[in-house]
Amino acid sequence: MVLAEIPVDVRLQKDDFYSQPDWTVYQMRYSSADGSRIFAWLSVPQGRGPFPAIIRMPDYGSVHDIVYTPLRERAVVMNPTFRGQRHTDHVYQAQFPGLLTDGIENPDSYVMRRVFADAIRAIDALSFQAQAQLREITVIGSGLGGALALAGASRRRSIHAVAANTPMALGNPVSLAPGLGYPLAELDDYMRLYPSRRSEVVESTAALDLVKLASQVMAPVLLSVGMNDNSMCPLPFGEELAAALPECDLRVYRGAAEGGGHEHAQVQVSWLADKLGIG
């Protein structure tokens, strides 16, 4: 899976339904690993650039639609999907639950490795689009989206800042502990069905461990974790990840996978506006 060998081939089509007086929305398509065509929403503010940009990485679910943000009037906002999600399911349709273990018996067939590649390719596609001139690029996301945001920042130096809420602990040993909630519980379900394949699961997921990627994230990170989270980002994993990141602002909240909920959403908007210079 060498993304550099695959042309990005960005195509944009204006979407009149979602466009507003203050921004124009485009349907965006581009090529990722294996030549898969990936769909994204792209909104561009009215006026002249260059604009700061936000990529909101998709979370774990079948649909990833346009996500509201009060920063849309002042920043380019991209909402990419990954293979198997709505609008990117013409070749491969993901199962939920089931995506976390699809092809996990072999690293070459494990779908999640290509999902992570799709996230990295989203950053490339935004950089290659010609509709808007860009300044700083920030990536954000929750759950799986938080993991994809950090993974993308570890591979692309163009990222200016990262806001990751309860990033999924996929690949880390804590994700294989029994008794976790969904979606991480899918891994335990799989090993209960195929107890002899534990070593294959470890091998296929190891490259996606954010703690191993953390030292390569040069951008500042705002990280939120829930004290009682046992389905996305267990607290010990969140603390280990924060310690491994070169520059991390860790916020720990009472609660679970919501990672601070509305309270943290306000913190995140303010933090993003400051990092993007649009406060």
Backbone hydrogen bonds, N-H to C=O, Kabsch-Sander energy under -0.5 kcal/mol:
donor,donor_aa,acceptor,acceptor_aa,energy
3,L,1,M,-0.8
5,E,2,V,-1.3
6,I,3,L,-2.1
11,R,29,R,-2.7
13,Q,27,Q,-2.0
15,D,25,V,-3.1
16,D,14,K,-0.7
19,S,15,D,-1.3
20,Q,23,W,-2.7
23,W,20,Q,-0.9
24,T,44,V,-2.7
26,Y,42,L,-3.3
27,Q,13,Q,-3.4
28,M,26,Y,-0.6
28,M,40,A,-3.1
29,R,11,R,-2.4
30,Y,38,I,-1.8
31,S,8,V,-2.9
32,S,36,S,-2.6
35,G,32,S,-1.9
36,S,33,A,-1.6
38,I,30,Y,-3.5
38,I,36,S,-0.5
40,A,28,M,-2.3
41,W,79,N,-1.8
42,L,26,Y,-2.3
43,S,77,V,-2.7
44,V,24,T,-2.6
46,Q,22,D,-2.2
51,F,133,Q,-2.8
53,A,136,E,-3.0
54,I,76,V,-2.8
55,I,138,T,-2.9
56,R,54,I,-0.6
56,R,78,M,-2.8
57,M,55,I,-0.9
57,M,140,I,-2.8
61,G,59,D,-1.1
72,R,69,T,-1.7
74,R,71,L,-1.7
75,A,71,L,-1.3
76,V,52,P,-2.5
77,V,43,S,-2.1
78,M,54,I,-2.9
79,N,41,W,-2.9
81,T,39,F,-1.9
84,G,88,T,-2.3
85,Q,82,F,-2.2
86,R,62,S,-3.1
88,T,85,Q,-2.5
94,A,84,G,-1.0
94,A,92,Y,-0.6
99,L,95,Q,-1.6
101,T,98,G,-1.1
102,D,98,G,-0.7
102,D,99,L,-0.8
103,G,101,T,-0.5
104,I,101,T,-1.8
106,N,103,G,-1.6
109,S,106,N,-1.2
110,Y,106,N,-1.2
111,V,102,D,-2.1
113,R,110,Y,-1.0
114,R,110,Y,-0.7
114,R,111,V,-0.9
115,V,111,V,-1.8
116,F,112,M,-2.1
117,A,113,R,-1.3
118,D,114,R,-2.2
119,A,115,V,-1.5
120,I,116,F,-1.8
121,R,117,A,-2.4
122,A,118,D,-1.4
123,I,119,A,-1.1
124,D,120,I,-1.4
125,A,121,R,-2.7
126,L,122,A,-2.2
127,S,123,I,-1.8
128,F,124,D,-1.8
129,Q,125,A,-1.5
135,R,51,F,-2.7
137,I,158,S,-0.7
138,T,53,A,-2.7
139,V,161,A,-2.0
140,I,55,I,-2.9
141,G,163,A,-1.5
143,G,165,N,-2.3
145,G,142,S,-2.0
147,A,143,G,-1.7
148,L,144,L,-2.6
149,A,145,G,-2.2
150,L,146,G,-1.9
151,A,147,A,-2.5
152,G,148,L,-2.6
153,A,149,A,-2.0
154,S,150,L,-1.6
155,R,151,A,-0.8
155,R,152,G,-0.8
156,R,152,G,-1.5
159,I,156,R,-1.3
160,H,137,I,-3.9
161,A,137,I,-0.9
162,V,220,P,-2.3
163,A,139,V,-2.2
164,A,162,V,-0.5
164,A,222,L,-2.4
165,N,141,G,-2.7
165,N,163,A,-0.5
166,T,164,A,-0.5
166,T,224,S,-3.0
168,M,143,G,-1.8
169,A,232,M,-2.3
172,N,169,A,-2.0
175,S,172,N,-2.1
176,L,173,P,-1.6
177,A,174,V,-1.3
180,L,177,A,-0.7
181,G,230,N,-2.1
184,L,231,S,-1.4
185,A,181,G,-1.5
186,E,183,P,-2.2
187,L,184,L,-1.6
188,D,184,L,-0.7
189,D,185,A,-2.5
190,Y,186,E,-2.2
191,M,187,L,-2.2
192,R,188,D,-2.1
193,L,189,D,-1.7
194,Y,190,Y,-2.7
197,R,194,Y,-2.1
198,R,195,P,-0.8
201,V,197,R,-2.2
202,V,198,R,-2.5
203,E,199,S,-2.3
204,S,200,E,-2.5
205,T,201,V,-1.9
206,A,202,V,-1.6
208,L,205,T,-2.2
209,D,206,A,-1.7
212,K,209,D,-0.8
213,L,209,D,-1.1
214,A,210,L,-1.5
216,Q,213,L,-1.9
217,V,214,A,-1.9
218,M,216,Q,-1.0
221,V,247,E,-2.2
222,L,162,V,-2.8
223,L,221,V,-0.6
223,L,249,D,-2.3
224,S,164,A,-1.9
225,V,251,R,-2.4
227,M,253,Y,-3.0
228,N,255,G,-3.7
229,D,226,G,-1.5
235,L,229,D,-0.5
237,F,234,P,-0.9
238,G,234,P,-2.2
239,E,235,L,-2.6
240,E,236,P,-2.0
241,L,237,F,-2.8
242,A,238,G,-2.4
243,A,239,E,-1.9
244,A,240,E,-1.3
245,L,241,L,-1.5
249,D,221,V,-3.2
250,L,248,C,-0.7
251,R,223,L,-3.2
252,V,250,L,-0.5
253,Y,225,V,-2.9
253,Y,251,R,-0.5
259,G,256,A,-1.9
261,G,258,E,-1.5
263,E,260,G,-0.9
264,H,260,G,-1.3
265,A,261,G,-2.0
266,Q,262,H,-1.7
267,V,263,E,-1.4
268,Q,264,H,-3.2
269,V,265,A,-2.2
270,S,266,Q,-1.9
271,W,267,V,-2.4
272,L,268,Q,-3.1
273,A,269,V,-2.5
274,D,270,S,-2.0
275,K,271,W,-2.4
276,L,272,L,-2.5
277,G,273,A,-0.6
277,G,274,D,-0.7
278,I,273,A,-2.6
279,G,273,A,-0.7
